[in-house]
Amino acid sequence: MDILETHGTISLPDRGEVEVTLDLYDPPRTDDVLPRGWTAIITSGPDLTVGDRGLLFLDAQDGLIANPFVVVASADRTTRISGHEPS
């Protein structure tokens, strides 16, 4: 399992955009788009609720690439998000 510490922005409906630093698990090696099923841990940032959906824009990617996510765990100022296909 590869872990990449990276920086980016998350965008949430009705809440705007927030810069975050996160640990990204199993990032893609060659493709610019994160695969379905990626996971990231955000240790500082906004308070998020399990089930919240948003978009992750990584600084290391083209700024136009949006990676949809859902919050799968949130406790003690640590949030775990997971990639999903947009609905």
Contact map, one row per residue, 1 for C-alpha under 8 A:
111000000000000000000000110000000000000000000000000000000000000000000000000000000000000
111100000000000000000000111000000000000000000000000000000000000000000000000000000000000
111110000000000000000011111000000000000000000000000000000000000000000000000000000000000
011111000000000000000011111000000000000000000000000000000000000000000000000000000000000
001111100000000000001111000000000000000000000000000000000000000000000000000000000000000
000111110000000000001111000000000000000000000000000000000111000000000000000000000000000
000011111000000000111100000000000000000000000000000000000111000000000000000000000000000
000001111100000000111100000000000000000000000000000000011111000000000000000000000000000
000000111110000011110000000000000000000000000000000000011110000000000000000000000000000
000000011111000011110000000000000000000000000000000001111000000000000000000000000000000
000000001111101111000000000000000000000000000000000001111000000000000000000000000000000
000000000111111110000000000000000000000000000000000011100000000000000000000000000000000
000000000011111100000000000000000000000000000000000011000000000000000000000000000000000
000000000001111100000000000000000000000000000000000000000000000000000000000000000000000
000000000011111110000000000000000000000000000000000000000000000000000000000000000000000
000000000011111111000000000000000000000000000000000000000000000000000000000000000000000
000000001111001111100000000000000000000000000000000000000000000000000000000000000000000
000000001110000111110000000000000000000000001100000000000000000000000000000000000000000
000000111100000011111000000000000000000000001000000000000000000000000000000000000000000
000000111100000001111100000000000000000001011000000000000000000000000000000000000000000
000011110000000000111110000000000000000001111000000000000000000000000000000000000000000
000011110000000000011111000000000000000111100000000000000000000000000000000000000000000
001111000000000000001111100000000000000111000000000000000000000000000000000000000000000
001111000000000000000111111000000000011110000000000000000000000000000000000000000000000
111100000000000000000011111000000000011100000000000000000000000000000000000000000000000
111100000000000000000001111100000000011000000000000000000000000000000000000000000000000
011100000000000000000001111110000110010000000000000000000000000000000000000000000000000
000000000000000000000000011111111110000000000000000000000000000000000000000000000000000
000000000000000000000000001111100000000000000000000000000000000000000000000000000000000
000000000000000000000000000111110000000000000000000000000000000000000000000000000000000
000000000000000000000000000111111100000000000000000000000000000000000000000000000000000
000000000000000000000000000101111100000000000000000000000000110010000000000000000000000
000000000000000000000000000100111110000000000000000000000000000010100000000000000000000
000000000000000000000000001100111111010000000000000000000000000000100000000000000010000
000000000000000000000000001100001111110000000000000000000000000000000000000000000010000
000000000000000000000000000000000111110000000000000000000000000000000000000000000011100
000000000000000000000000000000000011111000000000000000000000000000000000000000000111000
000000000000000000000001111000000111111100000000000000000000000000000000000000000110000
000000000000000000000001110000000000111110000000000000000000000000000000000000011110000
000000000000000000000111100000000000011111000000000000000000000000000000000000011100000
000000000000000000000111000000000000001111100000000000000000000000000000000001111000000
000000000000000000011110000000000000000111111000000000000000000000000000000001111000000
000000000000000000001100000000000000000011111000000000000000000000000000000011100000000
000000000000000000011000000000000000000001111100000000000000000000000000000011000000000
000000000000000001111000000000000000000001111110000000000000000000000000000010000000000
000000000000000001000000000000000000000000011111000000000000000000000000000000000000000
000000000000000000000000000000000000000000001111100000000000000000000000000010000000000
000000000000000000000000000000000000000000000111110100000000000000000010010000100000000
000000000000000000000000000000000000000000000011111100000000000000000010110000000000000
000000000000000000000000000000000000000000000001111100000000000000000111110000000000000
000000000000000000000000000000000000000000000000111110000000000000000111000000000000000
000000000000000000000000000000000000000000000001111111000000000000000110000000000000000
000000000001100000000000000000000000000000000000001111100000000000011110000000000000000
000000000111100000000000000000000000000000000000000111110000000000011100000000000000000
000000000111000000000000000000000000000000000000000011111000000001111000000000000000000
000000011110000000000000000000000000000000000000000001111100000001111000000000000000000
000000011110000000000000000000000000000000000000000000111110101111100000000000000000000
000001111000000000000000000000000000000000000000000000011111111000000000000000000000000
000001111000000000000000000000000000000000000000000000001111111000000000000000000000000
000001110000000000000000000000000000000000000000000000000111110000000000000000000000000
000000000000000000000000000000010000000000000000000000001111111010000000000000000000000
000000000000000000000000000000010000000000000000000000000111111110000000000000000000000
000000000000000000000000000000000000000000000000000000001110111111000000000000000000000
000000000000000000000000000000000000000000000000000000001000011111000000000000000000000
000000000000000000000000000000011000000000000000000000001000111111100000000000000000000
000000000000000000000000000000000000000000000000000000111000001111110000000000000000000
000000000000000000000000000000001100000000000000000000111000000011111000000000000010000
000000000000000000000000000000000000000000000000000011110000000001111100000000000011110
000000000000000000000000000000000000000000000000000011110000000000111110000000001111100
000000000000000000000000000000000000000000000000011111000000000000011111000000001111000
000000000000000000000000000000000000000000000001111110000000000000001111110000111100000
000000000000000000000000000000000000000000000000011000000000000000000111110000111100000
000000000000000000000000000000000000000000000000110000000000000000000011111000111000000
000000000000000000000000000000000000000000000001110000000000000000000011111111110000000
000000000000000000000000000000000000000000000000000000000000000000000000111111100000000
000000000000000000000000000000000000000000000000000000000000000000000000011111000000000
000000000000000000000000000000000000000000111010000000000000000000000000011111100000000
000000000000000000000000000000000000000011110000000000000000000000000000011111110000000
000000000000000000000000000000000000000011100001000000000000000000000011111011111000000
000000000000000000000000000000000000001111000000000000000000000000000011110001111100000
000000000000000000000000000000000000001111000000000000000000000000001111100000111110000
000000000000000000000000000000000000111100000000000000000000000000001111000000011111000
000000000000000000000000000000000111111000000000000000000000000000111100000000001111100
000000000000000000000000000000000001100000000000000000000000000000011100000000000111110
000000000000000000000000000000000001000000000000000000000000000000011000000000000011111
000000000000000000000000000000000000000000000000000000000000000000010000000000000001111
000000000000000000000000000000000000000000000000000000000000000000000000000000000000111
